[in-house]
Amino acid sequence: MKLLIKFGINKLFFLLIFILSWGCWIPAGFLSAEKHGVLINILHYAGGLMPTLVTLLFLFIFNSAQERQDYWNRLIDFRRIKANWTFVIFLTVPVLMTIASRIDILLGGNGGNLDYLSTMMGTPIALLLFAIFTLLFGPLPEEMAWRGYALKNLLLKNNALTASLMIGIVWTLWHLPLFGIPGTYQQGLGFGTQQFWLYMLDKIPQSIFMTWIFVNNRRSTISAILFHFMINFMGELIDLSLRAETVYIIAWWVGALIVLMVFKPKTLTRNFKISG
């Protein structure tokens, strides 16, 4: 146990997530979609749930009963989210996507494809089920680990910007094996393509946004989950054109820089007392 603590709880946390997630995903990339479609799906979703599994394991081994209670409170207590911050959580992604689409249209493009959004809007039940699926397989299991557990610990020894960058890099690299798994969204983008690089470039600015939201809402994990949900949900519903997607990623970086410049003294360059 002393050796593990010396190595670093955070390092061990991330390492174990990578070992277990990639241990599911890498073999899935070598399977045939025609022969092993069901197994590929099982390995795909199992790998995505590993951050939650590791988080629960670490909570049991390394945290006190009081710390575990604090973790669950931050996960389920919506009252931690300030009313004005709901606009940031739910409108940031639609606003950035709208800006990107409009700029593309001004440059002669079509902005993107809204057919899937129109279809879903016409079938509310399907839209609701899709929203639940999106929440359960992505935002919830990931943010229980990234922001709910790791960010809180990183803020003990690092300022919020440094913690954001650390999680952003880990979050980005964690997704890499998904580009080799048949049928995944990432595999559809292709490895090494422009879409690949755009996908890999958005995690760090989004991590800065999520830390900003997290620390301003009493370390609310659910605030990060909802923000992550909006990223995934809107990204699935609206298929931006390649140029609009490029503008969208640039908009994320510009937004992150604005957060750094405007809110830097208050939230992103100091450590936070982990209490309350």
N, C-alpha and C positions, 0 to 999 in steps of 0.2 A: 504493500500500500504506500509506504514512504517513497519507493522508487517511482510509482505512478504519479504521486503528487509532485515529486521533483521534476519529472518530465513535463508536467503541466496539464492541469485538468482540461483546459481549453484545447490544447494540442491533441490530447488523447480523445476528446469528444469529437473533434473534426475528423481525426484519423479513423476512428471506429465507424463513423458514418460513411466515409469513403469506402472503407473495406467492405462493409455490408451492402451498401447500395451498388457499388461497382461489381461486387461479387454476384449480384443478381443480373445486372445489366450487361456486363461484358459477355458472359455465356449466351445471353439472349441474342446478341448481335451475330453469333455464328450459327444460329438455327434457321432453318428454312421456314418462311412464312406459310408455304403451302402444306408442309408436313407437321409443323409444330406451332401453329397459330395460337392455340389455347395456352400452351406452355409459355410462349413469348409474352402474351398478355399478363399471365400470372407473375412472371419474373419482372416485367415492366412495373406493374403496380406494387409488387412487393418491395422493389428497390426504392420506390417513392415513399414508402411508409417507414423506411429504416430510420430517418431522422427522428421520428416520434418514438420509435422503439428505443433508440439510444438515449433519448432525453429521459424517458421513463426509467431506464436502467440507472442513469446517473443521478436522477432525483432520489432513487431508493438507496443508492450506495453512498453518495457524497453529501447529501443535503439533510438538514434536520427537519423535524416535523413542522416547525414554524416556517422554514424556507419552502417546504413543499406546499404548505397552505397558501403562502404568498404567491407561489407559481400558479396554482389553480385559481386564485382570486383574480390575478391579472389576466388569466385566460378567459374567464366567463363573466366578469363584472363589466357590463356595458356602461355603468355609471362613471367609470374612469374617463370615458371619452367626453370631452367638453363639446357642447352643442355646436359651437362655431367650427370645430375641427371636422365635423361630419361633412362639411362642404369640401374641405381639402381631401378627405378620404374618398368621397364618392364622385367628385367632379374633376379632379386633376386629370385622370386618364381621358375622359370624354373631351375635355377642353384641349388637351394636347393632340388628340387624334383629329379633332375638328380643325385645328390650326394647320396640321400637316396636310390634311385633305384639301383644304382651301388653297394652300400655297401650291399644291400640285395642280389644282384646277386652273389657277392663275397662270401657271407655266405651260398650260396646254394639255394637261393630263386629265384623267377622269376621277382622280381622287381615291378610287378604290371600288370594291364590289360590295354592295349592300344586300345582295340577294339572300344570303343566309340569315341576316338580321330580319329582313322582311318576312321570311318564312317562319321564323321563330316568333315574331311578334303576332303572327296570325294564329298561332297555336300556344296559348298561354301555359297550358299544362306541360307541354314539351319544353318550353322556355324555363319553367320552374324546375323541372327535373334536370335539365342541363345545368342550371345554376347550382343545384345541390351537388351534382356530380363534379362540377368544376371546383367547388369549395372543398369537397372531401378528398379529392385527388390532386393536391398541389398546395394551395394556400394553407389549409389547416395543418397537415402533417409537417410541412416545411417550416412554417412560422412558429410552431410549438418548439422547434429546435433553434432556428436562426435568431429570431428576435426574442422569443419567450425565454429561452435558456442561455444561449451563447452571448447575445448582446448585453444582457444584464450582467453577466460575469465579466465581459470585456470592459465594461464601463467602470469597473472597480479600479483598473490600473491604466486605462487609456481614455483619452478624451473622445468625445462622440464621433468626431470626424475620423480619427484613426480606427475606431471600432467599426464604423460604417465601411471603410475601405477594406478592412480585414474580412468582414463577412461578405462584402460584395465580391471579392476575389474568390473566396471559398465557394460561394453560391454559384458563380460563373463556371468554375472548373468542375464542380459537382455534376453539372448537366452534360458534360462532354460525351460519355458513352451512349447517351440517348440518340445521338446522331447516327449511330450504327445499328439501331434496333428497328427492324421492319415495322412499318405502320405508325410510328410515332410522329408527332408534329415536327420534331427536330429532324428526323430522317427525311421528311418531305422538303425541308429547306435545303438539304444537301450539305456535305462537309466541305469547308473551304470556299463556299460561294459567297456572294455579297450578302445574301440573306443570313448566312451563317455568322458573318462578322457583325452584322447589325444586331442579331440575337445576342451575341456574346458581349456586345458593348453596352447593353442597356441595364445590366444588373447593378453596376456600381452606382450610377446616379439614382436608380430606384432604391438602393440600399441607403443612400444619404437621405432621401425623402422619408423612408420608413423610420430611420432613427430620429429624424426631426419630429415626426408624428408621435413616435414611441415616448420620447422624453418629455413631450409637452402634454401628454395625457396619462400621467402617473404610471409610466411604464406599462401601458395597456397592450397586452399581446393581441387581444381581439382587434385593436385598431390596425395593427400590422397585417393581420389575417384578412381583414376587409379590404385594405388597400391592395394587397397582393391579389385578392379575388377580383377586384376591378380590373387589374392589369390583364389577368388571364381571361376573364369573362369577355371584356370588350375586344381583346385581341382575337378571340375565337369568333365572335359575332361579325366583326368588320374586317374584311380582307383589304388592307391598304395596298395601293399600287407600290411598286418598288421605290419610286421616287418619293412618294408620300411616306413610306416606311422610313426612308433615310432621313427625311425632315423630322419625322416623329422621334427618332433616336437623338437627333441633334437637339430637339426641343427638350428632351429629358436632361441632357447635359447642361443646356442653358438654364433650365429650371433649377437644377442642382446647384449651379454656380450662384444663382440668385439667392437660394436658401443660404449658401455659405456666406455671401457678402452681406445680406440683410440681417440674418439671424445668428451669424457667427458669434458675436459676443455673448449671447444668451444661452445658446444650446449646443454648439458644435465644436468648441475648442476648450472645454473644461470637463473635468470628471464630475460624476454625479453621486451624491449620497444615495446609497441603495436602501431606502427606507420609505415606507408609506405608499 
